[in-house]
Amino acid sequence: MSKIMIGVFLGVFVSALTYEILYRSNPELIDRIKNKTMEKLDCLLAVNEV
């Protein structure tokens, strides 16, 4: 169980560090990635209206 928790915390830490480095070096890239991700989520979660 503790190995799983270490893996989860390590994954979250590495993801946050990568995000911060990319955001500081190229904020436009992060904004484009956020927009595309939000569009994909909206499409996946949208209710199909007939």
Biopython code that builds the backbone (N, CA, C, O; Angstrom):
import numpy as np
from Bio.PDB.StructureBuilder import StructureBuilder

atoms = [
    (1, "MET", "N", (0.832, -1.200, 0.000)),
    (1, "MET", "CA", (0.000, 0.000, 0.000)),
    (1, "MET", "C", (0.867, 1.251, 0.000)),
    (1, "MET", "O", (0.554, 2.228, -0.680)),
    (2, "SER", "N", (1.957, 1.220, 0.762)),
    (2, "SER", "CA", (2.802, 2.415, 0.824)),
    (2, "SER", "C", (3.526, 2.645, -0.497)),
    (2, "SER", "O", (3.810, 3.789, -0.851)),
    (3, "LYS", "N", (3.830, 1.571, -1.233)),
    (3, "LYS", "CA", (4.466, 1.736, -2.543)),
    (3, "LYS", "C", (3.515, 2.422, -3.515)),
    (3, "LYS", "O", (3.938, 3.232, -4.340)),
    (4, "ILE", "N", (2.244, 2.099, -3.416)),
    (4, "ILE", "CA", (1.246, 2.739, -4.273)),
    (4, "ILE", "C", (1.149, 4.222, -3.945)),
    (4, "ILE", "O", (1.101, 5.056, -4.849)),
    (5, "MET", "N", (1.121, 4.554, -2.664)),
    (5, "MET", "CA", (1.023, 5.957, -2.256)),
    (5, "MET", "C", (2.252, 6.748, -2.692)),
    (5, "MET", "O", (2.134, 7.896, -3.121)),
    (6, "ILE", "N", (3.426, 6.139, -2.583)),
    (6, "ILE", "CA", (4.652, 6.815, -3.030)),
    (6, "ILE", "C", (4.569, 7.075, -4.526)),
    (6, "ILE", "O", (4.938, 8.155, -4.987)),
    (7, "GLY", "N", (4.091, 6.102, -5.287)),
    (7, "GLY", "CA", (3.938, 6.275, -6.729)),
    (7, "GLY", "C", (2.957, 7.373, -7.082)),
    (7, "GLY", "O", (3.200, 8.163, -7.994)),
    (8, "VAL", "N", (1.842, 7.424, -6.358)),
    (8, "VAL", "CA", (0.837, 8.461, -6.609)),
    (8, "VAL", "C", (1.406, 9.838, -6.302)),
    (8, "VAL", "O", (1.276, 10.754, -7.113)),
    (9, "PHE", "N", (2.033, 9.996, -5.149)),
    (9, "PHE", "CA", (2.598, 11.297, -4.790)),
    (9, "PHE", "C", (3.714, 11.699, -5.736)),
    (9, "PHE", "O", (3.832, 12.873, -6.087)),
    (10, "LEU", "N", (4.532, 10.750, -6.152)),
    (10, "LEU", "CA", (5.605, 11.042, -7.096)),
    (10, "LEU", "C", (5.033, 11.475, -8.443)),
    (10, "LEU", "O", (5.542, 12.410, -9.061)),
    (11, "GLY", "N", (3.988, 10.806, -8.895)),
    (11, "GLY", "CA", (3.342, 11.183, -10.151)),
    (11, "GLY", "C", (2.750, 12.577, -10.098)),
    (11, "GLY", "O", (2.888, 13.351, -11.045)),
    (12, "VAL", "N", (2.094, 12.900, -9.000)),
    (12, "VAL", "CA", (1.512, 14.238, -8.842)),
    (12, "VAL", "C", (2.610, 15.291, -8.795)),
    (12, "VAL", "O", (2.485, 16.345, -9.419)),
    (13, "PHE", "N", (3.676, 15.019, -8.068)),
    (13, "PHE", "CA", (4.776, 15.973, -7.954)),
    (13, "PHE", "C", (5.442, 16.213, -9.302)),
    (13, "PHE", "O", (5.691, 17.361, -9.670)),
    (14, "VAL", "N", (5.731, 15.151, -10.039)),
    (14, "VAL", "CA", (6.382, 15.292, -11.347)),
    (14, "VAL", "C", (5.467, 16.029, -12.320)),
    (14, "VAL", "O", (5.935, 16.866, -13.092)),
    (15, "SER", "N", (4.180, 15.733, -12.292)),
    (15, "SER", "CA", (3.234, 16.425, -13.171)),
    (15, "SER", "C", (3.169, 17.910, -12.852)),
    (15, "SER", "O", (3.173, 18.737, -13.765)),
    (16, "ALA", "N", (3.111, 18.261, -11.580)),
    (16, "ALA", "CA", (3.057, 19.669, -11.184)),
    (16, "ALA", "C", (4.345, 20.393, -11.551)),
    (16, "ALA", "O", (4.307, 21.539, -12.000)),
    (17, "LEU", "N", (5.474, 19.738, -11.366)),
    (17, "LEU", "CA", (6.756, 20.341, -11.722)),
    (17, "LEU", "C", (6.853, 20.570, -13.229)),
    (17, "LEU", "O", (7.302, 21.628, -13.670)),
    (18, "THR", "N", (6.434, 19.589, -14.013)),
    (18, "THR", "CA", (6.445, 19.733, -15.471)),
    (18, "THR", "C", (5.535, 20.872, -15.903)),
    (18, "THR", "O", (5.903, 21.667, -16.768)),
    (19, "TYR", "N", (4.349, 20.955, -15.310)),
    (19, "TYR", "CA", (3.410, 22.026, -15.639)),
    (19, "TYR", "C", (4.027, 23.391, -15.347)),
    (19, "TYR", "O", (3.949, 24.294, -16.180)),
    (20, "GLU", "N", (4.631, 23.548, -14.192)),
    (20, "GLU", "CA", (5.223, 24.838, -13.820)),
    (20, "GLU", "C", (6.368, 25.220, -14.747)),
    (20, "GLU", "O", (6.473, 26.376, -15.156)),
    (21, "ILE", "N", (7.220, 24.269, -15.081)),
    (21, "ILE", "CA", (8.340, 24.570, -15.981)),
    (21, "ILE", "C", (7.819, 24.978, -17.352)),
    (21, "ILE", "O", (8.291, 25.959, -17.927)),
    (22, "LEU", "N", (6.853, 24.236, -17.880)),
    (22, "LEU", "CA", (6.296, 24.592, -19.188)),
    (22, "LEU", "C", (5.563, 25.922, -19.135)),
    (22, "LEU", "O", (5.671, 26.725, -20.062)),
    (23, "TYR", "N", (4.816, 26.164, -18.058)),
    (23, "TYR", "CA", (4.043, 27.402, -17.965)),
    (23, "TYR", "C", (4.955, 28.620, -17.891)),
    (23, "TYR", "O", (4.652, 29.659, -18.477)),
    (24, "ARG", "N", (6.056, 28.502, -17.183)),
    (24, "ARG", "CA", (6.975, 29.640, -17.071)),
    (24, "ARG", "C", (7.738, 29.876, -18.362)),
    (24, "ARG", "O", (8.078, 31.018, -18.671)),
    (25, "SER", "N", (8.014, 28.823, -19.122)),
    (25, "SER", "CA", (8.782, 28.994, -20.353)),
    (25, "SER", "C", (7.891, 29.332, -21.540)),
    (25, "SER", "O", (8.320, 30.059, -22.436)),
    (26, "ASN", "N", (6.657, 28.821, -21.569)),
    (26, "ASN", "CA", (5.780, 29.061, -22.714)),
    (26, "ASN", "C", (4.318, 29.023, -22.268)),
    (26, "ASN", "O", (3.654, 27.998, -22.420)),
    (27, "PRO", "N", (3.808, 30.134, -21.718)),
    (27, "PRO", "CA", (2.430, 30.133, -21.215)),
    (27, "PRO", "C", (1.377, 29.954, -22.312)),
    (27, "PRO", "O", (0.293, 29.435, -22.048)),
    (28, "GLU", "N", (1.691, 30.382, -23.548)),
    (28, "GLU", "CA", (0.718, 30.229, -24.630)),
    (28, "GLU", "C", (0.463, 28.752, -24.931)),
    (28, "GLU", "O", (-0.665, 28.356, -25.224)),
    (29, "LEU", "N", (1.515, 27.948, -24.855)),
    (29, "LEU", "CA", (1.375, 26.514, -25.102)),
    (29, "LEU", "C", (0.447, 25.885, -24.066)),
    (29, "LEU", "O", (-0.420, 25.084, -24.414)),
    (30, "ILE", "N", (0.624, 26.239, -22.817)),
    (30, "ILE", "CA", (-0.220, 25.691, -21.752)),
    (30, "ILE", "C", (-1.669, 26.128, -21.946)),
    (30, "ILE", "O", (-2.585, 25.332, -21.739)),
    (31, "ASP", "N", (-1.889, 27.384, -22.340)),
    (31, "ASP", "CA", (-3.248, 27.859, -22.573)),
    (31, "ASP", "C", (-3.913, 27.087, -23.708)),
    (31, "ASP", "O", (-5.093, 26.747, -23.619)),
    (32, "ARG", "N", (-3.162, 26.807, -24.778)),
    (32, "ARG", "CA", (-3.718, 26.027, -25.886)),
    (32, "ARG", "C", (-4.049, 24.605, -25.445)),
    (32, "ARG", "O", (-5.086, 24.059, -25.823)),
    (33, "ILE", "N", (-3.174, 24.010, -24.651)),
    (33, "ILE", "CA", (-3.426, 22.651, -24.159)),
    (33, "ILE", "C", (-4.660, 22.637, -23.259)),
    (33, "ILE", "O", (-5.484, 21.727, -23.347)),
    (34, "LYS", "N", (-4.788, 23.648, -22.392)),
    (34, "LYS", "CA", (-5.964, 23.736, -21.516)),
    (34, "LYS", "C", (-7.241, 23.859, -22.334)),
    (34, "LYS", "O", (-8.229, 23.179, -22.056)),
    (35, "ASN", "N", (-7.223, 24.731, -23.348)),
    (35, "ASN", "CA", (-8.416, 24.933, -24.170)),
    (35, "ASN", "C", (-8.813, 23.655, -24.903)),
    (35, "ASN", "O", (-9.992, 23.304, -24.939)),
    (36, "LYS", "N", (-7.842, 22.960, -25.484)),
    (36, "LYS", "CA", (-8.148, 21.718, -26.190)),
    (36, "LYS", "C", (-8.676, 20.658, -25.231)),
    (36, "LYS", "O", (-9.601, 19.917, -25.566)),
    (37, "THR", "N", (-8.092, 20.586, -24.046)),
    (37, "THR", "CA", (-8.545, 19.611, -23.058)),
    (37, "THR", "C", (-9.973, 19.910, -22.619)),
    (37, "THR", "O", (-10.792, 19.000, -22.490)),
    (38, "MET", "N", (-10.267, 21.178, -22.393)),
    (38, "MET", "CA", (-11.621, 21.550, -21.987)),
    (38, "MET", "C", (-12.626, 21.256, -23.095)),
    (38, "MET", "O", (-13.739, 20.814, -22.810)),
    (39, "GLU", "N", (-12.256, 21.495, -24.356)),
    (39, "GLU", "CA", (-13.149, 21.186, -25.472)),
    (39, "GLU", "C", (-13.427, 19.685, -25.544)),
    (39, "GLU", "O", (-14.566, 19.271, -25.758)),
    (40, "LYS", "N", (-12.386, 18.875, -25.364)),
    (40, "LYS", "CA", (-12.563, 17.419, -25.402)),
    (40, "LYS", "C", (-13.460, 16.956, -24.259)),
    (40, "LYS", "O", (-14.330, 16.107, -24.455)),
    (41, "LEU", "N", (-13.250, 17.515, -23.058)),
    (41, "LEU", "CA", (-14.093, 17.140, -21.925)),
    (41, "LEU", "C", (-15.536, 17.560, -22.149)),
    (41, "LEU", "O", (-16.458, 16.818, -21.811)),
    (42, "ASP", "N", (-15.740, 18.744, -22.716)),
    (42, "ASP", "CA", (-17.096, 19.191, -23.003)),
    (42, "ASP", "C", (-17.783, 18.250, -23.986)),
    (42, "ASP", "O", (-18.962, 17.931, -23.831)),
    (43, "CYS", "N", (-17.037, 17.809, -25.002)),
    (43, "CYS", "CA", (-17.611, 16.878, -25.976)),
    (43, "CYS", "C", (-17.940, 15.535, -25.325)),
    (43, "CYS", "O", (-18.981, 14.943, -25.609)),
    (44, "LEU", "N", (-17.063, 15.061, -24.465)),
    (44, "LEU", "CA", (-17.293, 13.767, -23.826)),
    (44, "LEU", "C", (-18.434, 13.810, -22.822)),
    (44, "LEU", "O", (-19.183, 12.842, -22.690)),
    (45, "LEU", "N", (-18.571, 14.923, -22.117)),
    (45, "LEU", "CA", (-19.571, 15.016, -21.058)),
    (45, "LEU", "C", (-20.889, 15.625, -21.512)),
    (45, "LEU", "O", (-21.848, 15.678, -20.742)),
    (46, "ALA", "N", (-20.942, 16.084, -22.757)),
    (46, "ALA", "CA", (-22.157, 16.726, -23.260)),
    (46, "ALA", "C", (-23.255, 15.684, -23.444)),
    (46, "ALA", "O", (-23.009, 14.545, -23.840)),
    (47, "VAL", "N", (-24.453, 16.114, -23.148)),
    (47, "VAL", "CA", (-25.613, 15.258, -23.358)),
    (47, "VAL", "C", (-26.058, 15.446, -24.801)),
    (47, "VAL", "O", (-26.253, 16.569, -25.265)),
    (48, "ASN", "N", (-26.214, 14.341, -25.494)),
    (48, "ASN", "CA", (-26.654, 14.419, -26.889)),
    (48, "ASN", "C", (-28.126, 14.783, -26.930)),
    (48, "ASN", "O", (-28.981, 14.042, -26.444)),
    (49, "GLU", "N", (-28.405, 15.927, -27.513)),
    (49, "GLU", "CA", (-29.793, 16.374, -27.616)),
    (49, "GLU", "C", (-30.339, 15.949, -28.967)),
    (49, "GLU", "O", (-29.674, 16.074, -29.996)),
    (50, "VAL", "N", (-31.559, 15.446, -28.942)),
    (50, "VAL", "CA", (-32.185, 14.977, -30.185)),
    (50, "VAL", "C", (-33.047, 16.050, -30.756)),
    (50, "VAL", "O", (-33.663, 15.855, -31.804)),
]
sb = StructureBuilder()
sb.init_structure("model")
sb.init_model(0)
sb.init_chain("A")
sb.init_seg("    ")
for serial, (resi, resn, name, xyz) in enumerate(atoms, 1):
    if name == "N":
        sb.init_residue(resn, " ", resi, " ")
    sb.init_atom(name, np.array(xyz, "f"), 0.0, 1.0, " ", f" {name:<3s}", serial, name[0])
structure = sb.get_structure()
